[in-house]
Amino acid sequence: MKLNIKDTFNKELPADPIPEKGRRQVEKACFSYVTPKKTAKPELVHVSPEMLDALGISKEEAQSDAFLKVFTGNNVLPNTKPYAMCYGGHQFGNWAGQLGDGRAINLTEVEHNNKHWALQLKGAGETPYSRTADGLAVLRSSIREYLCSEAMFHLGVPTTRALSLSLSGDQVLRDVLYNGNPDYEKGAIVCRVAPSFLRFGSYEIFSSRQDVGTLKTLVDYTIKHFFSHLGAPSKETYLGFFKEVASRTLEMIVHWQRVGFVHGVMNTDNMSILGLTIDYGPYGWLEGFDYGWTPNTTDRQHKRYRYGNQPNVGLWNLYKLANALYPLIEETEALERVLDQYKVDFELKSLAMMRSKLGLETEDALDADLIQKLEDNLLLAETDMTIFFRKLSDFNNEKASEGFEIIKEAFYISTEITEEIQRKWNTWFQRYAERLLQEESNSKERKEIMNRVNPKYVLRNYMAQLAIDDADKGDYKLIDTLFQLLKNPYNEQPEHEKWFAKRPDWARHKVGCSMLSCSS
């Protein structure tokens, strides 16, 4: 297996001088060298053909013992030095100090077809940043991360990717719901891939320590490799960097809102500097449309990271990044203008996104009210977001009276649909039909337009849980079935129609379907 190694992070940035893995505060360094833990009996469960191509690895090489050993941490690639990154972060609104890659180990960086990729193993053992944890991951969470990162890519959502999913052969002790009932689970390792795994917290840690020298070194490195169009380092360049990070962050979150994705743990250490969805932990897709829903049990009381608050949290996190970058920019008003622009842009981009979900290609001053009334109606009874918007594409504005019939299978409990609720829906469909008269596209063309932005298939939590349940018994076929299904989320795929369905009743309160924790 011959990769085009192009390491930059561990060659151009300051390293932790201490070679041991022992937990500690790492000062004036962006990373620590570490060696992945050798596993008992590694086994490859699944590999992404698309990422093999992206990295220049053949399918034959992916089936080799060499591939298995490298991507489970049992062998280190020649001329590479694996490392764990140092960063801090705000967790649930509070500064948590140094965090870092506690269970992630970066193997190397690769260039192929003019694209740059960092390869990282999640669950490959202890690092100086593991704190009280073991640096390992379990099959349950690893399946969720592997499937979701690739699914998000095919949905058109900016994201990190995944190359492989493997069993370690080790047993890992985990307390799934943090309720004092730990149990052993199958250990697993995911190789995840991104241009870079830098996060907001990568910059916060140095600013919090008044280590402006290392902060500048890291920002200069980031601009050189990922924002080179901004030019040579200067205060103006640093401001332009922050502006672009804000723009990318907003674009990512608007995509989340479009497909009904809830990240679940938007701490600043889980926010990519490149505007990529990163760290798939207690995520979920909206089943019933609900601004207040969060999949994270840890967030159950305050619901900080609920669906409707994600854009606001993105802004809050950008404020923290602005504070971290301030020593290099020293212009409060300029930073505040970027943050104010985020608010303006969110309103505009959110409205444009909702127009696209409704198949509206023109703009009308009353569109915001039409959309608000729609969202109000979606809250009248438990309504499946994915099914509703996909079914809505069948609406014919010449038959407005049939609108309710078209979308009624999106409702979870039919007995909840009172005459008053049906009346409100009929009123909305009549207004929607009148609005569509302003559009040039006909019903058939509009259906195609809408079906390109409203997915038919998303990785619902119960689907992932079924794959996990099978995998716990040694059956990995459903992992591949879902992987293939989710590569074409906007296509009809009649052979997979059974997955275009509401969450089953058994999954409403099941652990792993409605209740998820950060435990992995």
C-alpha angles and dihedrals in degrees: 000000000000117000126184096241114204106166115184108150097063093037102048102034131067115270131213104259093212111089099196123099094225116133112261147135107276112211130200093355134107096207148002125229112242138169119226118245116260110240131222101237115351119203128182111231102176142348131199112239090200093056092045087058092045091055097040096248118141123225088243091055090049089060093052128106089237091060092048093050095047096046094047093048097250094117130032118221114249115267094014132112114202118218146178120231125238118226142139132213153183109256118197089343098311130102107250099185120219114008113152133159099328095168103008125091122189110221103188145304123262134195122206131157090358092302126117121219133183114208117213133179117215114204098020099129147278126336133177086268098055092099105185095344132097099235092238134118133210131232092248096062093034092059089050093051095044095050096039100050092053092042091053091051091056090047087060094249117141105251150148112260136226128229104181147001118209140172115235094204089231128113116237125200115228138167099213098195098024089242099127096267107111121177138177119263135179112279118231142177129213122197105214125191136204138145085255139347094214113138139190087262090059088072098033093062094061095042090050089055093045087241094147093161095062090039090057092046091053095045091048089050091049093050093045094054105028108020101030092142087073091071135221120351115280138130088268091052092049090051090049088051092054091046091054093047089053091050094049092046091053093047090053094049093048087055089051090053091047095058097033096249120160115196094200100205112046096171115155090251087060095053115098117223086219095056094252126143102252137179107027104209125133095000128145145171121244111260098177111028103256129154090200098055123117124170093208115100089198088061096044096110102046099021091209092160098043120143096259094049099052095097090050092048089050088057093045090052091050089054087057091049090049089054090050093051095042095094088063097043105030093190111114096180093051091052091046091053090057091050092047089050089055089061092050093045093049092058092048096043094043091052091047090049093052091047089055091051088055094047093247112150096171129059128242128181091234096053093097090057092046089053093045091053089049092052090047089054093048088060095052092084134002102286125181107236099205095046093043096055094040091051091045089070088070091063116119112202090210088063102045092154089066094056096098093051090053095058102030094102087066089072116096100205113030092194088065090066104096125185088256092055091048090049091054090050093049090051091051094048091051090053092045090051091053091049091052090060087075091060124091095212120090124226094271094050092045091052090057091048093049094045090058092063102028108067121217094204129040130164099265113194094244090056092053090046092054089053090048092050091051092045091053086061092048096259112126100169095103091056089062093042091055092041091056094042093052094051088076104034095157096050123093095235095185090193088065098043092124089072091059091082142108120265107280118244092247089063097051095095102009120129108253093025106057100001121055133163135192088256110125 
